[in-house]
Amino acid sequence: MPDRQALCGILFVLHTGIQWEYLPQELGFGSGMTCWRRLAAWNAAGVWDQLHVLLLKKLRSAKKLDWSRAVIDSSHVRAARRGPKAVPVRSIAHGRAASTTSSPTLGASHSRCR
């Protein structure tokens, strides 16, 4: 299958959020498994990082980067130091509070999920 068709299939799945196995064959992107394998191979080969660098270079040279809308994902930024130590919160009430999720009436159903 040509790379362009696989890329279209990958983008379709990522855009719509459907599962790989439900990628419609009628669209001509090949099977979802083929697209998934191509995505994994391209990821292992560093294609996405190379594409990102290439796009940034082109945008910089065309003066099309708008850093006023940049976003940093904190899960990828290393914290320099630990934050303040958490202090345990003391309870101000005695005993347990009444449950708002269970019913004391007879015949009430009980969930098996615990």
N, C-alpha and C positions, 0 to 999 in steps of 0.2 A: 504494500500500500504506500502511495506517495506521502512524504512528510506533511505536505500541505493539508491533505485530507485528515491525517491523524491529528494535526494541530487544531483543525476545525472541530473535530470530535471532542478533543480535550477541552477546548474553550466552551463548547456547547454544554458539556457535563458540569464544568465549573460555574458557568453562568446560570444554568437552570437549577443545579443542585440535585439532579436525578442521580440514581445509582448507576455505576458503570455498566452493570448488566442490563440496564433498561435503555441504553442508547439505541434509538430506533435505526434499524438497518436501512430503512428507506431513505434516510438522509444522505447516505453514501459516504459515511465516515468510517466504515468498517465496524467491527464489533467493539463493544466497550472494553473487552479484555485486551484487544490489540492496542487501542488508544491508551489504556492504563499502562501496558508494558512499555509503549513508546515514551510515555511521560516519565516512567521510572528510569528508563535508559538515558533519556536526555538529562534528567536530574543528576544521575550518577556521573555523567560526562561533563557536568558544569555548564550546560547550555544556558540555563536561566540566568546564572550570574554573568556570563559573557554577554547575553542579550541586554541585561540591565545596564552594564557598563557602556555598551554600544549606544543604547538609547540616550543615556545621560550625556555622552560626548556629543551626539547629534543635537540634542536640545540645547546644550551649552553653546555650541558653535552658532546656532540659530538664535541665541538669546531668548529662548522660549521657556526657561526655567523660572517658576514663580515660587520663591522660597517663603513667601508670606503665608503660604498654605501648607507648609511642611508639618508632618506629624512624626513624633518619635514614639515607638512602642516600648513602653517601660520594661517589658519582659526581656528585651534584648540589650538594655543598657545596664552595665554593671554598676552596682551601688558602691561608692567609695568606702563608706563606713556603715555600720549598723545604726539603726534608728534608736530612739529611747526605749528603755526596757518597759514592757507593759506591767502595769500595776493591777493586781486582782481587784475586782469591784466587789464591795461588800453588799450583801443583801440587806434591804431595809425592812423586809417583811419576815414574820415568824411563820414557820410551817410552809406547807405547799399551797400553791394557788389552785383554784378550781380549774379543771380541764375544760377547754372550750371546744375540744375536738371529739370527745366521747360523751355518750349519753348514759345516765345511770338507770334508765327505764328498762324494764324487762323486755326481752325479745329484740333488743337492739342488736344490729349486726356488728360483728367484730372483724376487723381486717386480719387476714392471715399474714400480711406483709409486716415483718418486724425486723 
